[in-house]
Amino acid sequence: MAIYHFSVQILKRSKGHSAIAAAAYRSASLLRDERTGKSHDYQSRRGVVWSGILLPDGAPEELKERQVLWSKAEAMEARGDAQLAREINLALPKELDAVRRKELLLNFVQEAFVNRGMAADVAIHEPVPGKNASPDNHHGHIMLAMRRVTRAGLHRVKTREWNSRELLKEWRALWAVHQNRALERAGVRERVDHRTLVAQRDEALRRGDRAAALVLDRLPQIHVGPRATRAAMKRMPVSRVREVGPPRKRPGMAKAVRRVVTYPRLDAGSRLAWRAVLLQRTKVERSRKMQRLQVKAMRLRERKVRLLRDEMRLQAELRRLVQSRQNYRWLEGRERRAGLDEAVRDMARRLAHRQDRGKLIERVIAELDRTLARLEVRSAVRTRSAGRVLDHARAKHPSDVSSATPGNAGPSRPG
């Protein structure tokens, strides 16, 4: 099942980030940070199937070297809280082969970023066997310089309009368009959507697609991420009472002290455990929904049988009335013939009404069957993909996951 994932972060020096280290890690290469004198060697890293730099037309050839590009980007930032690069992480459809995934990503990068004057460092990653990662986790990393590329190199002034929320929304929508176009060319029926589940469900209801609306009526999941996954795979950190922040003199105190935070009271569990809770809730709610739909379909089928019986009875009554009318043709009493004619017309209307109701019920039953089929397929796919998460979360956090039962709200969402 094709999924949509598109996340953006800014690499900041104030958070200890390094554009050199990030580029080396994502491309599985060796780069040296000339500012700190530290070398970052990730040449032995597995899972990087392709990496390269895309530049606008007329850009200096030297910027095609990863070491040169990010060394210049780092050197142009003098502040301790400087923004070094913009990174985009996006999921690549597993339904495509490696060649088509690469073509999809590069076409998107060219249209969305390079054509705007950005330098893009692109890397394609694939799942690595034996690392407890999902076998479908094909994804791409795009590192973008914060300055426009000119014929002389990186511009001395940052391009602030690239930070706008409207442009981010445009990128997200464009990635969905590119992904769906590639899936269609490959003959894959699955499609992705960058909008929220609520927006997708509302549109499905507006166009009358109740089956799609019911499929979309589910809880949104959260992204666990590699850091939280690695923490859950190992021994989980223990929350403790800690002193945070600088010492400050507070009311009623003789000297300045640091603020005390009781983290055990705030800890709501790991992101992995919370994702397992969401999956469990979705599974329970989908099971209830399917049971309700099955009961509704059964009742409609029983109603259809009753309508068929009524239709047969009305047809027999109509034939009797028509025959009676023909038998009374010879009578002089026009009043008798008029009454029979009206009875025939009334019976015909009742029969047509029953037939229309029967056709409507058939359409509703067909729609319910389609909805149930889609829910069953979606449930099977999500159950397979979530099984590993649930099993591992139950082993690591049995109390958190066991609380995700009907009638129990489970743990509160972690921050």
C-alpha positions as CSV (number, residue, x, y, z in Angstrom):
1,M,0.0,0.0,0.0
2,A,1.5,3.3,-1.1
3,I,1.9,5.8,1.7
4,Y,2.5,9.5,1.9
5,H,5.3,10.9,4.0
6,F,6.9,14.3,3.6
7,S,8.7,16.0,6.5
8,V,10.9,19.1,6.6
9,Q,13.4,20.2,9.2
10,I,16.0,22.9,9.4
11,L,19.5,22.0,10.4
12,K,20.6,24.5,13.0
13,R,24.0,25.1,14.5
14,S,22.4,26.0,17.8
15,K,21.2,22.5,18.1
16,G,24.5,21.0,17.4
17,H,23.7,20.2,13.7
18,S,26.4,20.1,11.0
19,A,25.6,20.2,7.3
20,I,28.9,18.4,6.6
21,A,28.0,15.6,9.0
22,A,24.4,15.3,7.7
23,A,25.5,15.2,4.1
24,A,28.2,12.6,4.9
25,Y,25.7,10.4,6.8
26,R,23.0,10.5,4.1
27,S,25.3,9.9,1.2
28,A,27.5,7.3,3.0
29,S,30.6,9.3,2.2
30,L,33.7,10.8,3.9
31,L,33.6,14.6,4.4
32,R,35.7,16.9,6.5
33,D,34.4,19.8,8.4
34,E,36.9,22.5,7.8
35,R,35.4,24.7,10.6
36,T,35.9,22.2,13.3
37,G,38.6,20.0,11.7
38,K,36.6,16.9,12.3
39,S,36.1,14.2,9.6
40,H,32.8,12.4,9.2
41,D,33.3,8.9,7.7
42,Y,30.2,6.9,6.9
43,Q,31.5,5.0,3.9
44,S,30.7,1.7,5.5
45,R,27.1,2.6,6.0
46,R,24.6,0.3,4.2
47,G,21.4,1.1,2.5
48,V,22.4,4.1,0.4
49,V,21.6,3.0,-3.2
50,W,22.2,6.4,-4.9
51,S,23.3,9.9,-4.1
52,G,24.1,13.0,-6.2
53,I,23.9,16.8,-6.4
54,L,21.5,18.6,-8.7
55,L,22.2,22.3,-9.6
56,P,20.5,25.0,-11.6
57,D,21.7,25.7,-15.1
58,G,24.8,27.9,-15.1
59,A,25.9,26.9,-11.6
60,P,29.7,26.6,-11.0
61,E,30.9,23.0,-11.6
62,E,32.8,22.9,-8.3
63,L,29.5,22.9,-6.4
64,K,28.8,19.4,-7.8
65,E,31.4,18.2,-5.3
66,R,29.6,17.5,-2.0
67,Q,32.7,18.6,0.0
68,V,32.9,21.9,-1.7
69,L,29.1,22.7,-1.6
70,W,28.6,22.1,2.1
71,S,32.0,23.6,3.1
72,K,31.0,26.8,1.4
73,A,27.5,26.7,3.0
74,E,29.1,26.2,6.4
75,A,31.7,28.9,5.9
76,M,29.2,31.5,4.9
77,E,27.4,31.2,8.3
78,A,29.1,33.1,11.1
79,R,26.4,33.0,13.8
80,G,26.2,30.4,16.5
81,D,22.5,30.0,15.8
82,A,22.8,29.9,12.0
83,Q,20.4,27.9,9.8
84,L,22.7,25.6,7.8
85,A,20.5,23.6,5.4
86,R,16.9,22.5,4.8
87,E,16.3,18.8,4.8
88,I,13.3,16.9,3.4
89,N,12.6,13.3,4.2
90,L,10.0,11.6,2.0
91,A,8.7,8.0,1.5
92,L,9.2,6.4,-1.9
93,P,6.5,3.9,-3.1
94,K,7.5,0.3,-2.7
95,E,5.2,-0.5,-5.6
96,L,7.8,0.9,-8.0
97,D,11.2,-0.6,-8.9
98,A,14.5,1.1,-8.1
99,V,14.8,2.7,-11.5
100,R,11.3,4.3,-11.3
101,R,11.8,5.4,-7.7
102,K,15.0,7.2,-8.7
103,E,13.3,8.8,-11.7
104,L,10.3,9.9,-9.6
105,L,12.5,11.5,-7.0
106,L,14.8,13.3,-9.4
107,N,11.9,14.7,-11.5
108,F,10.3,16.1,-8.3
109,V,13.5,17.6,-7.0
110,Q,14.2,19.3,-10.4
111,E,10.7,20.9,-10.6
112,A,10.2,21.8,-6.9
113,F,13.7,23.0,-5.9
114,V,16.3,23.1,-8.6
115,N,14.2,25.2,-11.0
116,R,13.8,27.7,-8.2
117,G,17.6,28.1,-8.0
118,M,18.4,25.7,-5.1
119,A,21.3,23.3,-4.8
120,A,19.9,19.9,-3.9
121,D,21.9,17.0,-2.4
122,V,19.8,13.9,-3.0
123,A,20.2,10.4,-1.5
124,I,18.0,7.3,-1.9
125,H,17.9,4.8,0.9
126,E,16.5,1.3,0.9
127,P,15.8,-1.1,3.8
128,V,18.8,-3.0,5.2
129,P,18.1,-6.6,6.2
130,G,18.8,-7.4,9.8
131,K,18.3,-3.9,11.2
132,N,14.8,-4.4,12.5
133,A,13.5,-2.0,9.8
134,S,10.4,-2.3,7.7
135,P,11.1,-4.1,4.4
136,D,9.0,-1.4,2.7
137,N,11.0,1.6,4.1
138,H,12.2,3.0,0.8
139,H,12.8,6.7,1.3
140,G,14.8,9.7,0.1
141,H,16.7,12.5,1.7
142,I,17.0,16.0,0.1
143,M,19.4,18.5,1.6
144,L,18.9,22.0,0.3
145,A,21.2,25.0,0.6
146,M,19.6,28.0,2.2
147,R,21.0,30.4,-0.4
148,R,20.2,30.7,-4.1
149,V,22.8,29.4,-6.5
150,T,24.2,31.9,-9.0
151,R,26.9,31.8,-11.7
152,A,29.3,33.0,-9.0
153,G,28.3,30.4,-6.5
154,L,26.0,30.6,-3.4
155,H,24.4,34.0,-3.0
156,R,25.6,36.1,-0.1
157,V,22.0,36.7,1.1
158,K,19.6,33.9,2.1
159,T,16.4,33.5,0.2
160,R,13.8,34.1,2.9
161,E,10.7,33.4,0.8
162,W,11.7,29.7,0.7
163,N,10.7,29.6,4.4
164,S,7.0,30.4,3.7
165,R,4.3,28.0,4.8
166,E,2.5,28.4,1.5
167,L,5.5,27.2,-0.4
168,L,5.7,24.2,1.9
169,K,2.1,23.4,1.2
170,E,2.8,23.7,-2.5
171,W,5.8,21.2,-2.2
172,R,3.6,18.7,-0.3
173,A,0.9,18.8,-3.0
174,L,3.4,18.6,-5.8
175,W,5.0,15.5,-4.3
176,A,1.6,13.8,-4.2
177,V,1.0,14.7,-7.9
178,H,4.4,13.3,-8.9
179,Q,3.9,10.1,-6.9
180,N,0.4,9.5,-8.2
181,R,1.6,10.1,-11.8
182,A,4.4,7.6,-11.4
183,L,2.1,5.0,-9.9
184,E,-0.4,5.5,-12.7
185,R,2.4,5.0,-15.4
186,A,3.5,1.8,-13.6
187,G,-0.1,0.5,-13.7
188,V,-0.5,0.6,-9.9
189,R,-4.1,1.4,-8.7
190,E,-3.0,2.8,-5.3
191,R,-2.9,6.6,-4.9
192,V,-1.6,8.9,-2.2
193,D,-3.0,12.1,-0.8
194,H,-1.1,14.8,1.1
195,R,-4.2,16.2,2.9
196,T,-5.4,15.2,6.3
197,L,-7.8,12.2,6.8
198,V,-10.6,14.6,7.8
199,A,-10.2,16.6,4.5
200,Q,-10.1,13.4,2.4
201,R,-13.2,12.0,4.2
202,D,-15.2,15.2,3.7
203,E,-14.4,15.3,0.0
204,A,-15.4,11.6,-0.3
205,L,-18.8,12.4,1.3
206,R,-19.3,15.4,-1.0
207,R,-18.8,13.3,-4.0
208,G,-21.1,10.5,-2.6
209,D,-18.4,7.9,-2.1
210,R,-19.5,6.5,1.2
211,A,-17.1,3.5,0.9
212,A,-14.1,5.8,0.7
213,A,-15.4,7.9,3.5
214,L,-15.7,4.9,5.8
215,V,-12.2,3.7,5.0
216,L,-10.8,7.1,5.8
217,D,-12.7,7.3,9.1
218,R,-9.7,6.2,11.3
219,L,-7.2,7.6,13.7
220,P,-4.1,9.2,12.2
221,Q,-0.8,7.6,13.1
222,I,2.3,9.3,14.4
223,H,5.8,9.0,12.9
224,V,8.1,7.1,15.3
225,G,11.4,7.9,13.6
226,P,14.7,6.1,13.8
227,R,15.8,7.6,17.1
228,A,12.7,6.5,19.0
229,T,12.8,3.1,17.2
230,R,16.5,2.5,18.2
231,A,15.7,3.6,21.8
232,A,12.8,1.1,21.9
233,M,14.9,-1.7,20.5
234,K,17.3,-1.2,23.4
235,R,16.7,-0.6,27.0
236,M,14.3,2.2,27.4
237,P,15.5,5.3,29.3
238,V,14.1,5.8,32.8
239,S,12.4,9.0,33.7
240,R,13.9,10.7,36.8
241,V,13.5,13.9,38.8
242,R,15.9,16.4,37.3
243,E,17.0,20.0,37.8
244,V,16.7,22.0,34.6
245,G,17.4,25.5,33.6
246,P,19.7,28.1,35.1
247,P,19.6,28.9,38.9
248,R,17.0,31.6,39.7
249,K,15.9,33.2,42.9
250,R,12.3,32.3,43.5
251,P,9.8,33.8,46.0
252,G,10.3,32.6,49.5
253,M,13.8,31.3,48.8
254,A,17.0,32.7,50.2
255,K,19.2,31.7,47.3
256,A,18.9,30.9,43.6
257,V,18.1,27.3,42.7
258,R,17.4,25.4,39.5
259,R,13.9,24.4,38.6
260,V,12.9,20.8,39.5
261,V,10.9,18.7,37.0
262,T,9.3,15.5,38.1
263,Y,9.6,13.6,34.8
264,P,8.1,10.3,36.1
265,R,4.7,12.1,36.5
266,L,4.9,13.6,33.0
267,D,6.2,10.5,31.1
268,A,3.4,9.1,29.0
269,G,5.5,6.3,27.4
270,S,7.5,6.0,24.2
271,R,6.3,7.0,20.7
272,L,6.5,3.4,19.7
273,A,4.2,2.4,22.5
274,W,1.8,5.2,21.6
275,R,1.8,4.2,17.9
276,A,0.9,0.7,19.0
277,V,-2.0,2.1,21.1
278,L,-3.3,3.9,18.0
279,L,-3.0,0.8,15.9
280,Q,-4.8,-1.2,18.5
281,R,-7.6,1.3,18.8
282,T,-8.0,1.5,15.0
283,K,-8.1,-2.2,14.8
284,V,-10.8,-2.5,17.4
285,E,-12.9,0.4,15.9
286,R,-12.5,-1.1,12.4
287,S,-13.7,-4.4,13.7
288,R,-16.8,-2.8,15.2
289,K,-17.5,-0.8,12.1
290,M,-17.3,-4.0,9.9
291,Q,-19.7,-5.8,12.2
292,R,-22.2,-2.9,12.0
293,L,-21.9,-2.9,8.2
294,Q,-22.4,-6.7,8.0
295,V,-25.5,-6.5,10.2
296,K,-26.9,-3.6,8.1
297,A,-26.2,-5.6,4.9
298,M,-27.9,-8.7,6.3
299,R,-31.0,-6.6,7.3
300,L,-31.1,-5.0,3.8
301,R,-31.0,-8.5,2.2
302,E,-33.9,-9.6,4.4
303,R,-35.8,-6.5,3.4
304,K,-35.0,-7.2,-0.3
305,V,-36.5,-10.7,0.1
306,R,-39.7,-9.2,1.6
307,L,-39.9,-6.7,-1.2
308,L,-39.6,-9.5,-3.8
309,R,-42.5,-11.3,-2.1
310,D,-44.6,-8.1,-2.1
311,E,-43.7,-7.6,-5.8
312,M,-44.8,-11.1,-6.7
313,R,-48.1,-10.6,-4.8
314,L,-48.7,-7.3,-6.4
315,Q,-48.0,-8.8,-9.9
316,A,-50.6,-11.5,-9.2
317,E,-53.1,-9.0,-8.0
318,L,-52.5,-6.8,-11.0
319,R,-53.1,-9.7,-13.4
320,R,-56.3,-10.5,-11.5
321,L,-57.5,-6.9,-11.9
322,V,-56.7,-6.8,-15.6
323,Q,-58.5,-10.0,-16.1
324,S,-61.5,-8.7,-14.2
325,R,-61.6,-5.5,-16.2
326,Q,-61.6,-7.5,-19.4
327,N,-64.4,-9.7,-18.1
328,Y,-66.6,-6.6,-17.4
329,R,-66.1,-5.1,-20.9
330,W,-69.4,-6.3,-22.0
331,L,-71.3,-4.5,-19.1
332,E,-73.0,-1.3,-19.8
333,G,-72.1,0.1,-16.3
334,R,-69.3,2.6,-17.0
335,E,-68.9,3.2,-13.3
336,R,-67.8,-0.4,-12.7
337,R,-65.3,-0.2,-15.6
338,A,-63.9,3.2,-14.3
339,G,-63.4,1.7,-10.8
340,L,-61.5,-1.2,-12.2
341,D,-59.3,1.0,-14.4
342,E,-58.4,3.1,-11.4
343,A,-57.6,0.0,-9.4
344,V,-55.3,-1.3,-12.2
345,R,-53.5,2.1,-12.3
346,D,-53.1,2.2,-8.5
347,M,-51.8,-1.4,-8.4
348,A,-49.3,-0.6,-11.2
349,R,-48.0,2.4,-9.3
350,R,-47.6,0.3,-6.1
351,L,-45.7,-2.3,-8.1
352,A,-43.4,0.3,-9.7
353,H,-42.7,1.8,-6.3
354,R,-41.7,-1.7,-4.9
355,Q,-39.5,-2.3,-7.9
356,D,-37.8,1.1,-7.4
357,R,-37.2,0.4,-3.7
358,G,-35.8,-3.0,-4.7
359,K,-33.3,-1.4,-7.1
360,L,-32.3,1.2,-4.4
361,I,-31.7,-1.6,-1.9
362,E,-29.6,-3.5,-4.4
363,R,-27.4,-0.4,-5.0
364,V,-27.0,0.1,-1.2
365,I,-26.1,-3.6,-0.7
366,A,-23.6,-3.4,-3.5
367,E,-22.0,-0.3,-1.9
368,L,-21.9,-2.0,1.5
369,D,-20.2,-5.0,-0.1
370,R,-17.6,-2.7,-1.7
371,T,-17.0,-0.9,1.5
372,L,-16.6,-4.2,3.5
373,A,-14.2,-5.5,0.8
374,R,-12.1,-2.3,1.0
375,L,-12.1,-2.4,4.8
376,E,-11.1,-6.0,4.8
377,V,-8.2,-5.4,2.4
378,R,-7.0,-2.3,4.2
379,S,-7.3,-4.0,7.6
380,A,-5.3,-7.0,6.3
381,V,-2.5,-4.7,4.9
382,R,-2.3,-2.6,8.0
383,T,-2.4,-5.6,10.3
384,R,0.6,-7.1,8.5
385,S,2.6,-3.9,8.6
386,A,1.7,-3.1,12.2
387,G,2.2,-6.6,13.5
388,R,5.9,-6.1,14.1
389,V,5.3,-2.8,15.9
390,L,2.6,-4.2,18.1
391,D,4.5,-7.3,19.1
392,H,7.6,-5.4,19.9
393,A,5.7,-2.7,21.8
394,R,3.9,-5.3,23.8
395,A,7.2,-6.9,24.7
396,K,8.8,-3.6,25.8
397,H,5.7,-1.8,27.1
398,P,3.0,-4.3,28.1
399,S,1.2,-1.9,30.4
400,D,0.9,0.8,27.8
401,V,-0.3,-1.4,25.0
402,S,-2.6,-3.5,27.1
403,S,-4.4,-0.4,28.1
404,A,-5.5,0.2,24.5
405,T,-8.6,-1.9,24.9
406,P,-12.3,-1.0,24.3
407,G,-13.5,1.3,27.0
408,N,-10.0,2.3,28.1
409,A,-8.5,5.5,26.9
410,G,-5.0,4.2,27.2
411,P,-2.0,6.4,28.0
412,S,-2.0,10.0,27.1
413,R,-0.1,11.0,24.0
414,P,3.6,11.7,24.6
415,G,4.8,15.1,23.8
